[in-house]
């Protein structure tokens, strides 16, 4: 059965890093040098992507869209509201006193 492989890195003692398909019924494996420019399936969004040297540095290579999506989730609007609320609740004099005490010590 032909399918697009989902890459995962496996470290072997005998050779360098080898990438294997994450599908339990597939026994396909290759070295990193042979994978650049080939098409694979992203393990997160199931979309197709072409492997680059940067993506093959990861333990579980994935597409650029999923990499960008991870960075966006760090700036969650709910978290930013909580952080802004904490910063606004501190009086400015308390913040400046705390910084001056830490520089004196």
C-alpha positions in Angstrom: 0.0 0.0 0.0 1.5 3.3 -1.1 1.3 6.2 1.3 3.1 9.4 2.4 5.4 8.6 5.3 5.4 10.4 8.6 9.0 10.8 9.7 10.4 10.1 13.1 14.1 10.1 14.0 15.6 6.9 15.5 19.2 6.8 16.8 21.0 3.6 16.1 24.4 2.6 17.5 25.8 1.3 14.2 24.9 4.3 11.9 24.0 7.9 12.1 20.4 9.0 12.7 17.9 7.1 10.7 14.4 8.3 9.9 11.6 5.7 10.0 7.9 5.9 9.1 5.7 6.3 12.2 3.0 4.0 10.7 3.1 0.7 12.6 2.5 -1.3 9.5 5.3 0.3 7.5 8.9 -0.8 7.7 10.4 2.0 5.5 13.6 3.8 6.8 16.2 6.0 5.2 19.2 8.1 6.2 18.9 11.9 6.4 21.0 12.5 3.3 18.4 10.8 1.0 15.3 12.7 2.4 16.0 16.3 1.4 13.5 17.5 -1.2 11.1 14.5 -0.8 7.4 14.8 0.1 6.1 13.6 3.5 3.0 13.9 5.7 3.0 16.2 8.7 2.2 14.4 11.9 0.2 17.3 13.4 -2.0 18.6 10.5 -1.8 15.6 8.1 -0.8 18.0 5.3 2.0 17.4 2.9 5.4 19.1 3.1 8.8 18.8 1.4 11.6 18.0 3.8 14.4 20.5 4.2 17.6 20.3 6.2 16.0 22.5 8.9 13.0 20.2 9.3 15.2 17.1 9.4 17.0 18.5 12.5 13.8 17.8 14.5 13.1 14.5 16.2 9.6 14.6 14.7 9.8 16.6 11.5 6.8 18.6 10.5 5.6 21.3 8.1 6.4 25.0 8.4 2.7 25.9 9.1 2.7 23.8 12.3 6.0 25.4 13.3 4.4 28.8 13.0 1.3 27.7 14.8 3.3 26.7 17.8 4.9 30.2 18.1 1.4 31.8 17.9 0.0 29.7 20.7 2.6 31.2 23.1 0.8 34.6 22.8 -2.6 33.4 24.0 -5.0 36.4 24.4 -6.2 35.1 27.8 -2.7 34.8 29.2 -1.8 38.3 28.0 -4.9 39.7 29.7 -3.9 38.1 33.0 -0.3 39.3 32.7 -1.5 42.8 31.8 -3.8 42.8 34.8 -1.0 41.9 37.2 1.3 44.6 35.8 -1.4 47.2 36.0 -2.3 46.3 39.6 1.2 47.1 40.9 1.8 50.7 41.8 4.8 52.3 40.0 6.5 53.2 43.3 6.5 49.6 44.4 8.1 48.5 41.1 10.9 51.2 41.3 11.5 50.5 45.0 12.0 46.8 44.3 14.4 47.5 41.4 16.5 49.9 43.5 16.7 47.4 46.4 17.9 44.7 44.1 20.7 46.9 42.6 21.9 47.9 46.1 22.3 44.3 47.3 
